[in-house]
Amino acid sequence: MFGFFGKTKENYAKLWLGSTPQDRDKHIERRSPYSQEIVSYAPVCGVADAKEALQIAQQATQKAKETPLHQRIAWLEDVATKLEEKKELFARVLTDEVAKPIHFSRTEVSRCVETIKITAMELANLKGETIPTDIAPSGKKTLSWYRRESVGVVVCITPFNFPLNLIAHKLAPALGAGNCVVLKPTPEAPLCASMLAELFITSPYATPDALSVVYGDAEVGSELVSSPIPRVISFTGSVGVGKLITQNAGIKKVALELGGNAATYIDANCDIQTAAKRCAFGAFYNSGQVCISLQRIYVHEAIYDDFAEAISTQTQNLKVGDPYNDDTFIGPLINEDAKHRAKSWVASAQNEGAKILVGGSEQNGIFPPTVMADVTDEMKIVCEEVFAPIVSLVKVASYEEAIEKMNNSPYGLQFSIFTNDLKLAQRFIDDSQSGGVVINEIPTLRFDVQPYGGVKLSGIGTEGPKWALEEFTQIKSITIY
């Protein structure tokens, strides 16, 4: 086991008020979801800390705006290089705090490096264009163009499931575009956030006071969101909190990446074994704690039994256990509440007639990958976001039935289809009510360079470096007559 167990300066998350690290008398302990040992400490912050962080950010906006583009690019490149050098340290801390299997923690650090590098490259494309103002008879010939400028102050609020890479998806574009940022990371991984922020703050290319990090509960978050200082709120998390943000943010831009209920259709002519293997990965990766985790599988009745057997076999081959072992695929859920909720949903589905093919019962304190069969549309287990290693199989008679059921959801983040019929794949692209569509792969597939965002309750706005840069900038129109 790699953890920094014991109270040392290495496992204290720092309160950053601008470029100045601070501490508080009281701290919150973070315990490993796997061992229950204390792995990190975070200072207890309050509304006063949130206000001070916002004021520092506001005072630094002019310096941030005037920072040359080449310096901002060098800043991101410097952070990416240092993060790569400390990859194993970051991966171990990530596993300590959220119990992500170490293999996938290393993958997340690598993706975080790539996200920052891609953002640095995209900064070169952050440009405007000239406008022909004499295009209409009422117009006149002028020199007219627009450009993109920083918005000033951005508040970023991030979740526990990807506590490094999802911070990078916000920090790198926001700072790279010349803004100042106040970050409120998930309480479940304060040390991950503090360490990453320190790379940004201590870089020789950093804009002084451009980044602050505060910790806290809903009271701190409410102050950050409702304050008139920030011009953009970027949030990744639950639908419930997303609704509160939209109600309290006031007149400012809000970007929300919320829940999902990802689904796939298994067509009768697909490769059953390949589809089953990928679906097992997509459903149970990160213990199902992914917004685009595969939750609903609609299987054509002609191959339903064969597919059910194939995915059951694939699921049984996944190793459950110690997240510090290199070959572990699934570790524990983030906390006991999440585990109890998963158990209750499985029990509820059973009471309504569903069957457990694999899993369902706790293994050494860990909720295992679970495959449910004979699931119907009315069951809670397919109507709401599970956010646990549970996947449901639903038998359908046709593609038309499948796509109707897939779209009959308040969520619309990513859907997928497995089929060898090209025309059917093309129909699926048009028919899917989702922000992303994947053909012959799992809906859990996401490349960090792509646009990422959903429809309906899955959110508003788009992530991905290129599109986040647009979210964190505003257009200024210029005319010289």
C-alpha positions as CSV (number, residue, x, y, z in Angstrom):
1,M,0.0,0.0,0.0
2,F,1.3,3.4,-1.0
3,G,-0.7,5.8,1.2
4,F,0.7,8.7,3.2
5,F,-0.9,7.3,6.4
6,G,-0.2,9.4,9.4
7,K,-0.2,13.1,10.0
8,T,2.6,14.7,8.0
9,K,3.0,17.9,6.0
10,E,2.8,15.9,2.8
11,N,-0.9,15.1,3.2
12,Y,-2.1,18.5,4.1
13,A,-4.1,20.2,1.4
14,K,-3.3,23.9,1.2
15,L,-5.7,26.8,1.2
16,W,-4.5,29.0,-1.6
17,L,-5.7,32.6,-1.4
18,G,-4.2,33.8,-4.6
19,S,-0.5,32.7,-4.7
20,T,-0.2,32.7,-0.9
21,P,-0.7,29.3,0.8
22,Q,-2.5,29.5,4.1
23,D,-3.8,27.2,6.8
24,R,-6.6,27.1,9.3
25,D,-6.9,25.9,12.9
26,K,-9.5,23.3,12.0
27,H,-9.1,20.5,9.4
28,I,-11.4,17.9,7.9
29,E,-10.0,14.4,7.7
30,R,-10.3,12.4,4.5
31,R,-10.4,8.7,5.0
32,S,-9.6,6.1,2.3
33,P,-12.8,4.5,1.0
34,Y,-10.8,1.2,1.0
35,S,-8.8,1.1,4.3
36,Q,-10.7,3.8,6.2
37,E,-7.3,5.2,7.3
38,I,-6.8,8.9,7.2
39,V,-5.1,9.9,4.0
40,S,-5.4,13.7,3.9
41,Y,-6.5,16.8,5.7
42,A,-8.2,19.9,4.3
43,P,-8.5,23.2,6.1
44,V,-12.0,24.1,7.1
45,C,-13.0,27.2,5.0
46,G,-15.9,29.5,5.4
47,V,-17.8,32.2,3.6
48,A,-15.1,34.8,4.5
49,D,-12.4,32.7,2.7
50,A,-14.6,32.5,-0.4
51,K,-15.1,36.2,-0.4
52,E,-11.4,36.9,0.0
53,A,-10.5,34.5,-2.8
54,L,-13.0,36.2,-5.1
55,Q,-11.7,39.7,-4.2
56,I,-8.1,38.6,-4.8
57,A,-9.1,37.1,-8.2
58,Q,-10.9,40.3,-9.1
59,Q,-7.9,42.5,-8.3
60,A,-5.6,40.2,-10.4
61,T,-7.8,40.3,-13.5
62,Q,-6.0,43.1,-15.3
63,K,-2.6,41.4,-14.8
64,A,-4.1,38.1,-16.1
65,K,-5.6,39.8,-19.1
66,E,-2.3,41.5,-20.0
67,T,-0.2,38.3,-19.6
68,P,1.2,37.6,-23.1
69,L,-0.1,34.5,-24.9
70,H,3.3,33.0,-25.2
71,Q,3.7,33.2,-21.5
72,R,0.3,31.5,-20.9
73,I,1.2,28.7,-23.3
74,A,4.6,28.3,-21.5
75,W,2.7,28.2,-18.2
76,L,0.5,25.3,-19.3
77,E,3.4,23.4,-20.8
78,D,5.5,23.8,-17.6
79,V,2.6,22.4,-15.5
80,A,2.2,19.5,-17.9
81,T,5.9,18.7,-17.8
82,K,6.1,18.8,-14.0
83,L,2.9,16.7,-13.6
84,E,4.4,14.1,-15.9
85,E,7.5,14.0,-13.7
86,K,5.4,13.4,-10.6
87,K,3.0,11.0,-12.2
88,E,3.4,8.2,-9.7
89,L,3.1,10.5,-6.7
90,F,-0.2,12.0,-8.1
91,A,-1.5,8.5,-9.0
92,R,-0.9,7.2,-5.4
93,V,-2.6,10.2,-3.8
94,L,-5.5,9.8,-6.1
95,T,-5.9,6.1,-5.1
96,D,-5.5,7.1,-1.5
97,E,-8.3,9.6,-1.5
98,V,-10.9,8.1,-3.8
99,A,-9.7,4.4,-4.0
100,K,-9.5,4.4,-7.8
101,P,-7.5,1.3,-8.8
102,I,-3.9,2.4,-9.2
103,H,-3.7,1.4,-12.9
104,F,-6.6,3.7,-13.7
105,S,-5.1,6.4,-11.4
106,R,-2.0,6.4,-13.5
107,T,-4.2,6.6,-16.6
108,E,-6.0,9.6,-15.2
109,V,-2.7,11.5,-14.5
110,S,-1.6,10.8,-18.1
111,R,-4.9,12.1,-19.4
112,C,-4.5,15.2,-17.2
113,V,-1.2,15.9,-18.7
114,E,-2.6,15.5,-22.2
115,T,-5.6,17.8,-21.4
116,I,-3.2,20.6,-20.4
117,K,-1.0,20.1,-23.4
118,I,-4.0,20.1,-25.8
119,T,-5.3,23.3,-24.2
120,A,-1.9,24.9,-24.8
121,M,-2.1,24.0,-28.5
122,E,-5.6,25.2,-28.8
123,L,-4.7,28.6,-27.4
124,A,-3.1,29.3,-30.8
125,N,-6.5,29.0,-32.4
126,L,-8.4,31.4,-30.1
127,K,-9.0,34.1,-32.6
128,G,-11.7,36.2,-34.3
129,E,-12.5,37.2,-37.8
130,T,-13.3,40.3,-40.0
131,I,-16.9,41.1,-40.8
132,P,-18.1,42.5,-44.2
133,T,-20.4,45.3,-42.9
134,D,-21.4,46.4,-46.4
135,I,-23.0,43.0,-47.1
136,A,-26.5,44.5,-46.8
137,P,-27.8,47.7,-48.6
138,S,-28.2,49.4,-45.2
139,G,-24.6,48.8,-44.4
140,K,-21.4,50.7,-45.1
141,K,-17.9,49.6,-45.7
142,T,-15.9,49.7,-42.5
143,L,-13.0,47.9,-40.8
144,S,-15.0,45.5,-38.6
145,W,-13.9,42.4,-36.7
146,Y,-14.3,40.6,-33.4
147,R,-11.9,39.0,-31.0
148,R,-12.2,36.8,-27.9
149,E,-11.2,38.2,-24.6
150,S,-11.0,36.8,-21.1
151,V,-14.2,37.2,-19.0
152,G,-12.3,38.1,-15.8
153,V,-13.1,35.7,-12.9
154,V,-14.2,32.1,-13.3
155,V,-15.5,29.8,-10.5
156,C,-14.8,26.1,-11.0
157,I,-16.5,23.4,-8.9
158,T,-15.3,19.8,-9.5
159,P,-16.4,16.3,-8.6
160,F,-14.7,13.2,-7.0
161,N,-14.8,10.7,-9.8
162,F,-12.0,12.2,-11.9
163,P,-10.5,14.6,-9.3
164,L,-7.5,15.5,-11.4
165,N,-8.5,15.5,-15.1
166,L,-11.8,17.3,-14.6
167,I,-9.9,20.0,-12.8
168,A,-7.5,20.3,-15.7
169,H,-10.5,20.5,-18.1
170,K,-11.5,23.7,-16.3
171,L,-8.3,25.3,-15.0
172,A,-6.2,24.9,-18.1
173,P,-8.7,26.7,-20.5
174,A,-9.7,29.3,-17.9
175,L,-6.2,30.3,-17.0
176,G,-4.9,29.9,-20.5
177,A,-7.5,32.3,-21.8
178,G,-6.3,35.0,-19.4
179,N,-8.8,34.7,-16.6
180,C,-8.4,34.4,-12.8
181,V,-10.0,31.3,-11.2
182,V,-11.4,30.3,-7.8
183,L,-11.5,26.5,-7.5
184,K,-13.6,24.6,-5.1
185,P,-12.7,21.0,-5.5
186,T,-14.5,17.9,-4.2
187,P,-14.2,17.3,-0.5
188,E,-13.3,13.7,-1.3
189,A,-10.0,14.6,-2.9
190,P,-8.6,17.8,-1.5
191,L,-5.0,16.8,-1.6
192,C,-5.2,15.9,-5.3
193,A,-6.6,19.4,-6.1
194,S,-4.1,21.2,-3.8
195,M,-1.1,19.5,-5.4
196,L,-2.3,20.2,-9.0
197,A,-3.0,23.8,-8.1
198,E,0.4,24.2,-6.6
199,L,2.0,23.3,-9.9
200,F,0.0,26.1,-11.5
201,I,0.6,28.6,-8.8
202,T,4.4,28.0,-8.3
203,S,5.2,27.9,-12.0
204,P,7.7,30.6,-13.0
205,Y,5.3,31.5,-15.8
206,A,2.3,31.9,-13.6
207,T,0.3,35.1,-13.3
208,P,0.4,36.1,-9.6
209,D,-2.8,35.6,-7.7
210,A,-4.6,34.2,-10.8
211,L,-5.6,31.0,-9.0
212,S,-7.2,30.4,-5.5
213,V,-8.3,27.2,-4.0
214,V,-10.9,27.0,-1.2
215,Y,-12.6,24.0,0.4
216,G,-16.0,23.7,2.0
217,D,-19.6,22.7,1.9
218,A,-22.7,24.2,0.3
219,E,-22.3,27.5,2.2
220,V,-18.9,28.2,0.6
221,G,-20.2,27.1,-2.8
222,S,-23.3,29.3,-2.5
223,E,-21.1,32.3,-1.9
224,L,-18.9,31.6,-4.9
225,V,-22.0,31.1,-7.2
226,S,-24.1,34.0,-6.0
227,S,-21.3,36.6,-5.8
228,P,-21.4,39.3,-8.6
229,I,-17.7,39.0,-9.1
230,P,-17.4,35.8,-11.2
231,R,-18.6,36.0,-14.8
232,V,-18.6,32.2,-15.4
233,I,-19.6,29.3,-13.2
234,S,-18.3,26.0,-14.4
235,F,-19.7,23.0,-12.5
236,T,-19.5,19.3,-12.9
237,G,-21.7,17.2,-10.5
238,S,-25.3,16.3,-9.7
239,V,-28.5,17.5,-11.3
240,G,-29.8,18.7,-8.0
241,V,-26.8,21.0,-7.3
242,G,-26.9,22.1,-11.0
243,K,-30.5,23.3,-10.5
244,L,-29.5,25.3,-7.4
245,I,-26.6,26.9,-9.3
246,T,-28.9,28.1,-12.1
247,Q,-31.4,29.5,-9.5
248,N,-28.7,31.4,-7.6
249,A,-26.1,32.4,-10.1
250,G,-27.8,35.6,-11.3
251,I,-26.8,37.1,-14.6
252,K,-23.6,35.3,-15.6
253,K,-22.6,32.4,-17.8
254,V,-23.2,29.0,-16.3
255,A,-21.7,25.8,-17.8
256,L,-23.0,22.6,-16.3
257,E,-21.9,19.0,-16.9
258,L,-24.4,17.0,-15.0
259,G,-25.7,13.4,-14.8
260,G,-26.2,10.8,-17.4
261,N,-28.0,7.5,-17.9
262,A,-25.9,6.2,-20.8
263,A,-27.4,3.5,-23.0
264,T,-26.4,1.2,-25.8
265,Y,-28.3,-0.9,-28.3
266,I,-27.0,-4.4,-29.2
267,D,-28.2,-5.2,-32.7
268,A,-28.9,-8.8,-33.8
269,N,-26.0,-8.8,-36.3
270,C,-23.2,-7.5,-34.1
271,D,-20.2,-9.4,-32.8
272,I,-21.7,-10.6,-29.4
273,Q,-18.4,-11.4,-27.7
274,T,-16.7,-8.1,-28.6
275,A,-19.8,-6.1,-27.6
276,A,-20.1,-8.0,-24.3
277,K,-16.4,-7.4,-23.4
278,R,-16.6,-3.7,-24.1
279,C,-19.9,-3.3,-22.3
280,A,-18.5,-4.9,-19.2
281,F,-15.7,-2.4,-19.3
282,G,-18.0,0.5,-19.9
283,A,-20.4,-0.4,-17.2
284,F,-17.9,-1.1,-14.4
285,Y,-14.9,1.2,-15.1
286,N,-14.3,3.4,-12.1
287,S,-16.9,1.3,-10.2
288,G,-19.6,2.8,-12.5
289,Q,-18.9,6.3,-11.0
290,V,-18.8,8.0,-14.4
291,C,-21.3,10.3,-15.9
292,I,-21.2,8.3,-19.1
293,S,-21.0,4.9,-17.4
294,L,-23.0,2.3,-19.3
295,Q,-26.2,1.8,-17.3
296,R,-28.8,0.5,-19.8
297,I,-28.2,-2.2,-22.5
298,Y,-31.0,-2.8,-24.9
299,V,-30.5,-6.1,-26.6
300,H,-32.3,-7.5,-29.6
301,E,-34.4,-10.5,-28.5
302,A,-32.8,-12.7,-31.1
303,I,-29.5,-12.6,-29.2
304,Y,-30.6,-11.6,-25.8
305,D,-29.8,-14.9,-24.0
306,D,-26.4,-15.3,-25.8
307,F,-25.4,-11.7,-24.9
308,A,-26.6,-12.1,-21.3
309,E,-24.3,-15.1,-20.9
310,A,-21.4,-13.4,-22.6
311,I,-21.5,-10.2,-20.5
312,S,-21.9,-12.3,-17.3
313,T,-18.8,-14.2,-18.2
314,Q,-16.8,-11.0,-18.9
315,T,-18.0,-9.5,-15.7
316,Q,-17.0,-12.5,-13.6
317,N,-13.5,-12.1,-15.0
318,L,-13.1,-8.6,-13.5
319,K,-10.9,-8.5,-10.4
320,V,-12.5,-6.9,-7.4
321,G,-10.4,-5.8,-4.4
322,D,-7.4,-3.9,-3.2
323,P,-7.1,-0.7,-5.4
324,Y,-3.3,-0.7,-4.8
325,N,-2.8,-3.9,-6.8
326,D,-1.9,-3.4,-10.4
327,D,-4.5,-6.0,-11.7
328,T,-7.5,-4.7,-9.7
329,F,-10.3,-3.5,-11.9
330,I,-12.8,-2.5,-9.3
331,G,-12.3,-1.1,-5.9
332,P,-14.9,0.3,-3.4
333,L,-17.5,3.0,-4.1
334,I,-16.7,6.5,-2.8
335,N,-18.5,6.0,0.5
336,E,-20.9,3.9,2.5
337,D,-23.9,5.9,1.4
338,A,-23.1,5.1,-2.2
339,K,-22.8,1.4,-1.4
340,H,-26.1,1.4,0.5
341,R,-27.9,3.1,-2.3
342,A,-26.6,0.6,-4.8
343,K,-27.8,-2.3,-2.7
344,S,-31.2,-0.7,-2.3
345,W,-31.6,-0.2,-6.0
346,V,-30.8,-3.8,-6.7
347,A,-33.2,-5.0,-4.1
348,S,-35.9,-2.7,-5.5
349,A,-35.4,-4.1,-9.0
350,Q,-35.5,-7.7,-7.7
351,N,-38.8,-7.0,-5.9
352,E,-40.2,-5.8,-9.2
353,G,-39.2,-8.9,-11.1
354,A,-35.6,-8.3,-12.3
355,K,-33.0,-11.0,-11.8
356,I,-29.3,-10.8,-10.8
357,L,-27.0,-12.6,-13.2
358,V,-23.8,-11.6,-11.6
359,G,-22.9,-9.7,-8.4
360,G,-25.4,-8.0,-6.2
361,S,-23.9,-9.1,-2.9
362,E,-21.0,-7.3,-1.1
363,Q,-17.6,-8.9,-1.4
364,N,-15.2,-8.0,1.5
365,G,-16.8,-4.6,2.0
366,I,-16.9,-3.8,-1.8
367,F,-20.0,-3.7,-3.9
368,P,-19.2,-5.8,-6.9
369,P,-20.0,-5.4,-10.6
370,T,-23.6,-6.4,-11.0
371,V,-25.6,-7.5,-14.1
372,M,-29.3,-7.3,-13.9
373,A,-31.6,-9.1,-16.4
374,D,-35.3,-8.9,-17.2
375,V,-35.4,-5.2,-16.3
376,T,-38.4,-3.1,-17.4
377,D,-38.9,0.5,-18.2
378,E,-40.7,1.3,-14.9
379,M,-37.9,0.2,-12.6
380,K,-35.9,2.9,-10.8
381,I,-32.7,1.2,-11.8
382,V,-33.1,2.3,-15.4
383,C,-35.0,5.5,-14.9
384,E,-32.4,7.4,-12.8
385,E,-28.6,7.7,-12.7
386,V,-27.2,4.8,-10.6
387,F,-23.6,5.9,-10.4
388,A,-22.5,2.5,-9.2
389,P,-21.3,-0.8,-10.9
390,I,-24.8,-1.9,-12.0
391,V,-25.9,-2.5,-15.6
392,S,-29.3,-3.5,-16.7
393,L,-30.3,-5.7,-19.7
394,V,-33.5,-4.9,-21.4
395,K,-34.9,-7.2,-24.2
396,V,-36.3,-5.4,-27.3
397,A,-37.9,-6.6,-30.5
398,S,-36.4,-4.0,-32.8
399,Y,-34.2,-1.0,-33.2
400,E,-37.3,1.2,-33.2
401,E,-38.3,-0.1,-29.8
402,A,-34.7,0.3,-28.5
403,I,-34.2,3.9,-29.6
404,E,-37.6,4.9,-28.2
405,K,-36.7,3.5,-24.8
406,M,-33.2,5.1,-24.9
407,N,-34.6,8.5,-25.6
408,N,-37.3,8.1,-23.0
409,S,-35.1,9.5,-20.3
410,P,-34.6,13.0,-18.7
411,Y,-30.9,12.6,-19.4
412,G,-29.0,12.8,-22.7
413,L,-25.2,12.7,-22.4
414,Q,-23.9,9.8,-24.6
415,F,-25.5,6.8,-26.3
416,S,-24.0,4.1,-28.5
417,I,-24.9,1.2,-30.8
418,F,-23.2,-2.1,-31.8
419,T,-24.2,-3.0,-35.3
420,N,-22.8,-4.1,-38.6
421,D,-25.5,-2.3,-40.5
422,L,-24.2,1.0,-41.8
423,K,-27.6,2.4,-42.6
424,L,-28.8,1.6,-39.1
425,A,-25.8,3.3,-37.6
426,Q,-26.6,6.4,-39.7
427,R,-30.2,6.4,-38.5
428,F,-29.0,6.1,-34.9
429,I,-26.8,9.2,-35.2
430,D,-29.9,11.2,-36.3
431,D,-32.4,9.5,-33.9
432,S,-30.3,9.8,-30.6
433,Q,-31.3,12.5,-28.2
434,S,-27.9,12.9,-26.7
435,G,-24.9,15.2,-26.8
436,G,-22.6,12.4,-28.0
437,V,-23.0,9.2,-30.2
438,V,-20.6,6.3,-30.4
439,I,-20.8,3.6,-33.1
440,N,-19.6,0.1,-32.3
441,E,-18.1,1.1,-28.9
442,I,-19.4,1.9,-25.5
443,P,-21.0,5.3,-24.6
444,T,-18.3,5.5,-21.9
445,L,-15.8,6.3,-24.6
446,R,-14.5,9.9,-24.4
447,F,-11.3,11.4,-25.8
448,D,-10.3,14.6,-24.0
449,V,-9.8,16.5,-27.3
450,Q,-13.5,16.0,-28.2
451,P,-16.4,18.3,-27.4
452,Y,-18.3,16.9,-24.4
453,G,-21.7,17.9,-23.1
454,G,-25.2,16.7,-23.0
455,V,-28.9,17.7,-23.6
456,K,-31.9,17.7,-21.3
457,L,-30.9,17.3,-17.6
458,S,-27.4,16.3,-18.6
459,G,-26.3,19.9,-18.7
460,I,-25.6,23.0,-20.7
461,G,-22.3,24.1,-22.2
462,T,-19.5,22.1,-23.7
463,E,-16.2,20.9,-22.3
464,G,-13.1,19.8,-24.2
465,P,-10.2,22.3,-24.5
466,K,-11.3,24.0,-27.7
467,W,-14.9,24.5,-26.5
468,A,-14.0,25.3,-22.9
469,L,-11.9,28.2,-24.2
470,E,-15.0,29.5,-25.8
471,E,-17.0,29.1,-22.6
472,F,-14.3,31.0,-20.7
473,T,-14.1,33.9,-23.1
474,Q,-16.4,36.6,-24.4
475,I,-16.6,38.2,-27.8
476,K,-15.8,41.9,-28.3
477,S,-16.9,43.4,-31.6
478,I,-14.8,46.3,-33.0
479,T,-15.7,48.7,-35.8
480,I,-13.5,51.4,-37.3
481,Y,-15.5,53.8,-39.5
